[in-house]
Structure formats: C-alpha cells, structure tokens
C-alpha cells in the first residue's frame, strides 16, 4: 500500500488509498516501521518489584512485590515535560525521566498470598473481555509425597494451590479456586489453559481435568471434571450399580452365618479411569481395524497392544489445551517423561478428546509425521486465541508468515536427524497459554532480528553485552532501532549468571528490559521508548 517510507507521506496515502479487503490492520501496523523505540534510559530508579508482563491490550502492567505476597498493578502514563526553548529536541531529558513513576502510575496493591503461600511469579492469564486477571499462589513443593487417595506415585505434592480471579480495574478479588495436596504445573501457565471464558486446569497428581467457566459476574463455576469419570452422571451410575451388586453379597454373607457355606469376601477391584478406558479402547479398535484376517489381526494385537498394555495403562496426563470449546488436546507421557528437562528424549502421546461425546478422536505418538505436518502447516490452530482478543490474532508464526516459515524450514534443513527434529518440535505441544507477545515489533513482515537473543516467546534469555538489533524487513540495510539491556557501560561481572527478560508493550513503542543475577543483586531495569 505505502510507496514512501516517510510517515507524513504514509498518513496522506492512507487517506486516499483503500487497502485490500482483510488487510487494513496489516497496513496500519506498517506505521510501526516509522514509530520505534529510539531512546534508552539506563538503570531506571525503580521500586522493589518483580515484573511479570503487560496485559494483552496494554492497559495494565502486572508486577508483584519482592516477597511475592502482593499484586501491584500499574498503568502506562508516558513521560511528559515542558520546554520553552527552540531546540527542545536536542535538550537532555529532565531528571525526573530517570524515575519509574514518570512512565507508570500505580493503580493499587492487593495482597494475594497468605500464611505460607507465595505468588507464582511466572503465572498470569488475562481475560480481555472482562478485564479480569487469573493469578496463582501456592505453598512449597513436597517431592517425596506418599501416593494416597488415588494419587499417582512419583508426582510431587503441593499442600495448597489457590487460583485468584481479580478484577484488574480496581483490584477486587472476585473468586478463588483452591486445590489441596495436589500438583498443578504453574510455571508459565503450563497446567492451566484459558479459552474465551473457559479454563482447563489439569491436576497431574490425581489425573483430573477441571473445566471452569468465568461468568461476567466474576464467579468461577465448575462445569465438569474429566478423568476418573467422563459423563457427568458416571459417578451416580457406578454408585447405584455397586449398591445393586452389594445386595446379593449381603445375602450370601447371611447364609454363611446359617451354615450354608463358606464365602470369602471379594477384594475391591481397582478400575482404570474413565478417560484411560476411552484411550485404551481407541487404541484397541485402531489396531483391530488395520487387519481383516483374524490370525494376522490377533498377532498384530499381541505385538502392538497387549505387549505395550502396561505402558499405555501407566500413561500420565501432563498438559492440556482447548482446540475449541468442545475439543481438548491432551499430552500423555510417563511419570519420568513429564518431569524431565528434555522431554523430546522421552516417548509421549497426544490425544484429541471430544468433551460432548466423551470420545477420543485421534491418538498420535510424538514421532508421528502426520501430527508434525499439522504442526507445520496449521500451527495457528494450536494457538487457539480468544474471540475477544484482538491483538493476539496477529502473531507471526511459521504457518502464517512467509519470513517465519523460511526460518523454520532453514532450521529443519540443518537438523541432523529428522525424527529427532519432529520430536523436538512436537515437544512444545500443547503450547503455553498466552506465551507470545503481541507486540508489532515481533512481526516478521516488518522487522528482522536474531531469535537466539530475543523473540515473542515469554521466557528469560541469557545475557549478552551486544545491543539487539531490529532491522527493516523491507530495506535489509536499514537499522530501525536497537535495544541494549544491562548497564550503559557494559557489565564488569564476567560470571555467566546473568539473564534478561523483556516486556514489550502491545501497542506503544515502549520496552522494559530487566537484567537479573543469581547472586541476590538488585536488577538493572532499562526503559526503551520513542522520544
């Protein structure tokens, strides 16, 4: 659309030209090629807080107190000052520009964690429709907890986990959901997935998927629980059946007392969970339908099903995500495979579950090339975003951006082993909820940058003493802006223990870079903005 790189000319062209249907937002985002962070304030005077992220619409900056007890929310106000001279753009910024309060205004501080609980600093989900925030507090992990009450052996336990639903406008805690002696992966929201007004929480310790709905009134309503039971009335049916079966047992016991025989008590039978039964039935039917000859079919069942039955029966649900309002993608692995650092080295399986029909629709191993093909071509469908979220609909991925696809295929060609590459890619499924920054500066159609140093993914990076460059995609020789984290003069500490985190505002040309160390030193906070 734009034929000039001058911002004034682009504004004029926008007035007289109409973009192609469906491309108006993409054309508007090209203005970010002219509006970039051009100035850095090093070592900002900042309150003693822990930064989390901006909300997806950019209205709130989420932070926590250093002791991880309080939630502190800020709103961006931007730096403003007056100058009466003619050469104001060449003047140095006033002294107040070095203060955090010049860019952000504190809205409130509210205590979330009580007693022995702490706020999980890597957990935050934003409900954009209602401007709600979901936060998590928990007590310490118990690694060698005994497996009681149906818990899985080898899974850690947390005495208390609390999910808080907070109205971010004023900090009112609307509702809470508490789990006792359970284990939920809270790091980077691994165990919780938000889709529109539905929340899926996976209890790894008790192998339950809890589906909650967030009402407009601010209530967390239990919709269903999937795991031990699939249908809502399964428990009622099984309890009524057990009562019916127990009546003849009582009659036989009465006859034994009258000398009519010696009847031994029958031990309780331990059944597999309803979801596990569904999974095993799907695997069995799939192998059964592969062959028509009865003899070959039986040999195939022995080799593929009965031989691997103990491994299938011991599979543990580790991750879950919504594909839509009715289908879940569930990741299964062994107990060791779920807690390992390099999960791609362990066998894992993925199942698509229909919550309405309670059936398993598909089942794939983490080396399946058909699932990898879906990952490569339709990756956006795995990042199912809310219908109410506008900014997250324009994330650059290898399935919707030609430049990201080129980089993806380049990495694919460099892989030494294609099967290992498939496992590595599929190990990221299901993806972390709201783990990508919607900032336009990560749009591969606009800027080119080194993804080893920085990317839209919400995770910490290893320290670097070199500025991170953002180069124009349209003009590869033009440097648009650069970000230098850490001290202005560079780091004098040569110990490789420094990590960086970046907070990009979703709309404004504003970036916060935070340098942290593992030696309890205060963090170095820089702010990068357009002057």
C-alpha positions in Angstrom: 0.0 0.0 0.0 2.6 2.5 1.1 5.1 3.7 -1.6 7.1 6.0 0.7 8.9 5.5 4.0 8.1 9.0 5.2 5.5 8.9 8.0 3.8 12.1 6.8 3.5 10.7 3.3 2.1 7.4 4.6 -0.6 9.3 6.5 -1.5 11.1 3.3 -1.5 7.9 1.3 -3.8 6.2 3.9 -6.3 9.0 3.3 -6.5 8.5 -0.4 -5.9 4.8 -0.9 -8.1 1.9 0.3 -6.3 -1.3 1.4 -7.3 -4.7 0.0 -10.2 -6.4 1.9 -9.0 -8.1 5.1 -5.6 -6.2 5.1 -6.5 -3.0 6.9 -4.9 -4.0 10.2 -1.7 -5.2 8.5 -1.5 -2.0 6.6 -1.9 0.0 9.8 0.8 -2.0 11.5 3.3 -0.8 8.9 3.4 2.6 10.6 5.4 0.9 13.3 8.3 0.9 10.8 8.4 4.7 11.5 7.4 4.6 15.2 10.1 2.7 17.1 11.8 2.9 20.5 14.6 5.5 19.7 15.9 6.3 23.2 17.0 4.4 26.3 17.1 5.4 29.9 19.6 3.1 31.7 19.3 1.9 35.3 15.9 3.3 35.9 15.0 4.2 39.5 12.5 1.5 40.1 10.5 0.3 43.1 11.5 -3.1 44.5 9.1 -5.2 42.5 9.1 -8.3 40.3 8.0 -7.6 36.7 5.5 -10.0 35.1 4.1 -8.6 31.8 1.8 -6.2 30.1 -1.8 -7.3 29.6 -2.5 -8.2 26.0 -4.4 -5.0 25.4 -1.6 -2.9 27.0 -3.9 -1.3 29.7 -2.1 -2.8 32.7 1.5 -3.6 33.8 1.4 -6.6 36.1 4.1 -6.7 38.8 4.5 -8.4 42.2 6.1 -7.3 45.5 9.6 -8.6 46.0 8.4 -11.0 48.8 5.8 -12.4 46.4 2.9 -11.6 48.6 1.2 -8.6 46.9 -0.1 -7.9 43.4 0.9 -4.4 42.2 -0.8 -3.1 39.0 0.4 0.0 37.1 -1.0 1.9 34.1 1.2 3.4 31.4 1.2 7.3 31.5 4.3 8.1 29.4 6.9 10.7 30.1 5.9 14.4 29.7 7.7 17.7 30.4 7.7 21.3 29.2 10.4 23.2 27.4 10.3 26.9 26.4 13.4 27.0 24.2 13.6 26.5 20.4 16.0 23.5 20.4 13.9 21.3 22.8 14.5 18.0 20.9 18.3 18.4 21.4 18.0 19.0 25.2 18.7 16.3 27.7 15.7 14.8 29.4 14.8 16.2 32.9 16.0 14.4 36.0 12.5 13.0 36.7 12.8 11.0 33.5 15.0 8.5 35.4 12.2 7.6 37.7 9.8 4.7 37.2 6.8 6.9 38.2 7.4 9.1 35.2 6.2 6.3 32.9 3.8 4.4 35.1 1.1 5.2 37.7 0.3 2.7 40.4 -3.4 1.8 40.4 -3.4 -0.3 43.6 -1.6 -3.0 45.6 -3.6 -6.0 46.9 -2.4 -9.0 49.0 -3.0 -12.3 47.4 -0.7 -14.7 49.3 -1.4 -15.5 53.0 0.4 -17.6 55.6 2.9 -19.9 53.9 1.8 -19.2 50.3 3.7 -17.3 47.7 2.6 -15.8 44.4 3.8 -17.8 41.4 5.7 -15.0 39.6 5.5 -16.8 36.2 1.8 -17.3 36.2 -0.7 -14.7 34.8 -3.7 -15.1 32.4 -5.7 -12.2 31.1 -9.4 -12.3 30.4 -9.6 -9.5 27.9 -13.4 -9.5 27.6 -14.0 -8.7 31.3 -10.6 -7.2 32.2 -10.0 -10.0 34.7 -6.7 -11.5 35.7 -6.1 -15.0 36.9 -3.2 -15.4 39.4 -1.8 -18.3 41.4 -0.5 -18.7 44.9 0.9 -21.9 46.4 2.9 -23.4 49.2 6.2 -25.2 48.8 6.6 -28.5 46.8 6.8 -31.8 48.6 8.9 -34.0 46.3 8.5 -37.4 48.1 4.8 -37.2 49.0 3.1 -40.5 49.5 0.5 -41.5 46.9 -2.7 -41.6 48.9 -6.3 -41.1 47.8 -5.8 -42.2 44.3 -2.7 -40.0 43.6 -0.1 -41.1 41.1 3.1 -42.4 42.5 6.2 -40.2 41.9 4.3 -37.0 41.4 5.2 -34.1 43.8 2.5 -32.6 46.0 1.6 -29.0 47.0 -0.3 -28.6 50.2 -2.4 -25.7 48.9 -2.8 -24.1 45.4 -5.1 -21.2 45.0 -6.2 -19.6 41.7 -7.4 -16.0 42.2 -9.8 -14.2 39.8 -9.0 -10.4 40.2 -10.8 -7.5 38.5 -7.8 -5.5 37.3 -9.7 -2.2 37.1 -9.8 -1.9 41.0 -8.0 -5.0 42.3 -11.1 -6.7 43.8 -10.7 -10.4 44.3 -13.9 -11.8 42.8 -13.4 -15.5 43.3 -11.0 -18.3 44.2 -10.4 -21.9 43.4 -8.5 -23.9 45.9 -6.7 -27.3 45.4 -5.4 -29.2 48.4 -2.5 -31.7 48.3 -2.4 -31.6 44.5 0.1 -30.8 41.8 -0.6 -28.3 39.0 2.2 -27.1 36.7 2.1 -23.3 37.3 5.4 -22.3 35.7 4.5 -20.3 32.6 0.9 -21.5 33.0 1.7 -25.0 31.8 -1.1 -26.6 33.7 -3.8 -24.0 33.1 -5.3 -23.0 29.7 -7.7 -20.2 29.1 -10.0 -20.1 26.0 -12.7 -17.4 25.9 -14.5 -17.8 29.2 -13.4 -21.4 29.8 -10.5 -22.5 31.9 -8.9 -26.0 31.8 -6.9 -27.0 34.9 -5.0 -30.3 34.8 -4.4 -32.0 38.2 -1.3 -34.1 37.4 -1.3 -35.8 40.8 -4.9 -37.0 40.6 -5.2 -37.1 36.8 -8.2 -34.9 36.6 -9.0 -32.1 34.1 -11.2 -29.5 35.8 -13.2 -27.3 33.4 -14.3 -24.0 34.8 -16.3 -21.1 33.4 -15.7 -17.5 34.2 -19.1 -15.7 34.5 -19.5 -12.0 33.8 -20.3 -11.6 37.4 -16.8 -12.7 38.3 -17.6 -16.2 39.5 -15.6 -19.4 38.8 -18.2 -22.1 38.1 -17.4 -25.8 37.9 -18.5 -27.1 34.5 -17.2 -30.7 34.6 -14.3 -32.8 35.7 -12.7 -35.2 33.2 -10.5 -38.1 34.2 -12.0 -40.7 36.6 -15.4 -40.1 35.0 -16.3 -38.8 31.6 -20.0 -38.2 31.6 -21.5 -36.0 34.3 -23.6 -38.9 35.7 -21.0 -41.6 35.5 -20.3 -41.5 39.3 -24.0 -41.7 40.1 -24.4 -44.7 37.8 -21.4 -46.5 39.2 -22.5 -45.9 42.8 -26.1 -47.2 42.0 -24.6 -50.2 40.3 -22.3 -51.0 43.3 -25.3 -50.8 45.6 -27.2 -53.2 43.4 -24.4 -55.7 43.3 -23.8 -55.5 47.0 -27.3 -56.9 47.9 -26.6 -60.5 46.8 -23.2 -60.3 48.6 -25.1 -59.4 51.9 -27.5 -62.3 51.3 -24.6 -64.8 50.8 -23.0 -63.5 54.0 -26.3 -64.1 55.9 -26.5 -67.6 54.5 -22.9 -68.3 55.6 -23.9 -67.4 59.1 -26.6 -70.0 58.9 -24.0 -72.7 58.0 -24.9 -72.8 54.3 -21.3 -72.4 53.1 -18.1 -70.5 53.5 -18.0 -67.4 51.2 -14.8 -65.4 51.2 -15.0 -61.6 50.9 -14.2 -60.4 47.4 -11.4 -57.8 47.3 -12.2 -54.5 45.8 -11.3 -54.3 42.1 -9.2 -51.3 41.0 -10.6 -50.0 37.7 -8.8 -47.7 35.2 -10.2 -44.2 35.0 -12.9 -43.4 32.5 -10.6 -41.4 30.3 -8.0 -44.1 30.3 -10.6 -46.7 29.4 -11.6 -44.5 26.4 -8.0 -44.2 25.4 -7.3 -47.9 25.5 -10.5 -48.7 23.6 -9.5 -46.3 20.9 -6.0 -47.8 20.6 -7.5 -51.3 20.5 -10.1 -50.5 17.9 -7.5 -48.8 15.7 -5.3 -51.9 15.7 -8.3 -54.2 15.2 -9.4 -52.3 12.1 -6.0 -52.4 10.5 -6.3 -56.1 9.6 -9.1 -58.2 8.2 -7.6 -61.7 8.6 -8.4 -63.0 12.1 -5.0 -64.6 12.6 -3.0 -61.6 11.4 -5.2 -59.4 13.5 -4.6 -61.3 16.7 -0.8 -61.3 16.0 -1.0 -57.5 15.5 -3.0 -57.0 18.7 -0.4 -59.1 20.7 2.5 -57.1 19.2 1.1 -53.6 19.3 -1.5 -53.6 22.1 -1.1 -56.4 24.7 2.7 -56.1 24.7 2.5 -52.4 25.3 -0.6 -52.5 27.6 1.3 -51.8 30.8 2.9 -48.7 29.3 -0.4 -47.5 28.0 -2.1 -48.1 31.3 0.6 -46.1 33.2 0.5 -43.0 30.9 0.0 -39.8 32.8 -1.7 -36.7 31.6 0.7 -33.7 31.8 -0.6 -30.9 29.6 -4.0 -29.9 28.1 -5.3 -27.2 25.9 -8.5 -26.2 24.2 -8.7 -26.6 20.4 -12.2 -25.1 20.5 -15.0 -25.0 23.1 -15.6 -28.8 22.7 -12.3 -30.4 22.0 -9.2 -30.8 24.1 -5.6 -31.7 23.1 -4.1 -33.8 25.9 -0.5 -34.8 26.2 0.3 -38.2 27.8 3.7 -39.4 29.0 5.3 -41.4 31.7 6.0 -40.1 35.1 9.7 -39.6 34.3 9.0 -38.2 30.9 6.8 -35.4 32.3 9.3 -34.1 34.8 12.4 -34.4 32.6 14.1 -31.3 31.4 14.5 -32.6 27.8 11.0 -34.0 27.2 11.7 -34.7 23.5 14.0 -37.6 24.5 11.1 -39.4 26.1 8.1 -41.1 24.4 4.9 -39.0 24.6 1.5 -39.2 23.1 -1.2 -36.7 22.1 -4.9 -37.4 22.1 -7.8 -35.2 20.9 -10.8 -35.6 23.2 -14.4 -34.6 22.5 -16.0 -33.4 25.7 -19.5 -33.7 24.3 -19.3 -37.3 23.1 -16.6 -38.2 25.6 -14.7 -40.0 22.8 -11.1 -40.0 21.8 -11.0 -38.7 18.2 -7.3 -39.2 17.4 -4.1 -40.5 19.1 -0.5 -39.8 18.0 2.9 -40.5 19.2 5.4 -37.6 19.5 7.3 -39.1 16.5 4.2 -39.2 14.2 4.9 -37.4 10.9 1.1 -36.8 10.3 0.9 -34.8 13.5 4.1 -32.9 12.6 2.5 -32.0 9.2 -0.4 -30.4 11.0 2.1 -28.6 13.3 4.0 -27.2 10.3 1.0 -26.2 8.2 -1.6 -25.2 10.8 0.3 -24.1 13.8 -2.1 -21.2 14.4 -4.8 -23.7 15.3 -2.7 -24.8 18.2 -2.5 -21.2 19.4 -6.3 -21.0 19.8 -6.9 -17.4 20.8 -10.0 -15.9 22.3 -12.6 -14.3 20.1 -12.4 -11.3 22.3 -8.7 -10.8 21.9 -7.8 -8.5 19.0 -4.0 -8.2 19.4 -3.2 -11.9 19.7 -4.8 -12.6 16.3 -1.7 -11.1 14.5 1.1 -13.2 16.0 3.8 -14.1 13.4 4.2 -17.9 13.1 5.7 -20.2 10.5 2.2 -21.1 9.3 1.0 -17.5 8.6 4.2 -15.6 7.8 6.5 -16.4 4.8 9.6 -15.0 6.6 9.0 -17.0 9.7 8.4 -20.0 7.5 11.7 -19.6 5.8 13.5 -19.5 9.1 11.6 -22.6 10.3 12.5 -24.5 7.1 16.1 -23.4 7.4 16.2 -24.9 10.9 14.6 -28.0 9.6 17.2 -28.5 6.9 20.0 -28.0 9.4 18.7 -30.8 11.7 20.9 -33.9 11.8 18.0 -36.2 12.3 14.5 -35.6 11.0 12.8 -37.9 13.5 14.6 -36.1 16.4 13.6 -32.7 14.9 10.0 -33.9 14.8 10.1 -34.9 18.5 11.7 -31.5 19.3 9.0 -29.6 17.6 6.1 -31.6 19.0 7.6 -31.3 22.5 6.2 -27.8 22.5 2.6 -29.1 22.3 0.3 -28.1 23.8 1.7 -24.5 23.8 1.8 -22.4 26.9 -1.3 -20.2 27.1 -0.7 -16.5 26.3 3.0 -17.1 26.0 3.6 -14.9 22.9 3.9 -11.1 23.0 1.5 -9.4 20.5 3.9 -6.5 20.0 4.2 -5.4 16.4 7.9 -5.2 16.7 8.0 -9.0 16.6 6.1 -9.0 13.3 8.4 -10.8 10.8 6.9 -8.9 8.0 8.1 -5.6 9.4 11.4 -6.4 11.3 14.2 -8.9 11.2 16.0 -9.8 14.5 18.1 -12.6 16.0 15.7 -15.0 17.6 18.5 -16.5 19.6 18.7 -13.2 21.5 15.1 -12.2 21.6 11.7 -13.4 20.4 8.0 -13.1 21.1 8.1 -16.1 23.5 7.7 -15.2 27.1 10.9 -16.6 28.6 14.2 -15.4 30.0 17.3 -15.0 27.9 21.0 -15.5 28.5 22.9 -12.3 28.9 24.6 -10.5 26.0 26.8 -7.4 26.0 25.8 -6.5 22.5 22.8 -4.5 21.5 19.9 -6.4 20.0 19.2 -5.0 16.5 15.9 -4.7 14.8 16.4 -4.3 11.0 13.9 -3.3 8.4 12.5 -6.2 6.5 11.7 -4.1 3.5 15.1 -2.4 3.5 17.6 -5.0 4.9 20.4 -2.4 5.2 18.5 -0.1 7.4 18.7 -0.4 11.2 15.4 0.7 12.7 16.3 0.5 16.4 18.3 -1.4 18.9 17.9 -2.5 22.5 20.8 -2.7 24.9 19.9 -4.4 28.2 22.0 -4.1 31.3 24.2 -1.2 32.4 25.1 1.5 29.9 28.8 1.0 30.2 28.5 -2.8 29.9 28.9 -5.4 32.5 32.0 -5.7 34.6 31.0 -9.0 36.1 32.3 -11.8 33.9 30.4 -14.6 35.7 27.9 -16.1 33.2 24.9 -16.0 35.6 23.0 -13.1 34.2 19.7 -13.4 32.5 17.5 -10.9 30.8 13.7 -10.5 30.3 11.9 -8.1 28.0 8.5 -6.6 28.4 7.2 -5.2 25.1 4.1 -3.0 25.3 1.5 -4.5 22.8 0.7 -1.1 21.3 3.1 1.6 22.3 6.8 1.9 21.3 7.8 1.0 24.8 10.1 -1.8 26.1 11.3 -2.7 29.6 14.4 -4.7 29.8 15.4 -6.3 33.2 18.8 -7.8 34.0 18.8 -10.3 36.8 21.6 -12.2 38.5 21.6 -15.3 40.7 23.6 -13.5 43.5 20.8 -11.6 45.0 21.9 -8.3 43.4 19.3 -5.7 42.6 18.1 -6.0 39.0 19.1 -3.4 36.4 16.0 -2.0 34.7 16.2 -0.1 31.4 13.3 1.5 29.6 13.4 2.0 25.8 10.8 4.4 24.3 10.2 6.8 21.5 11.4 10.3 22.4 
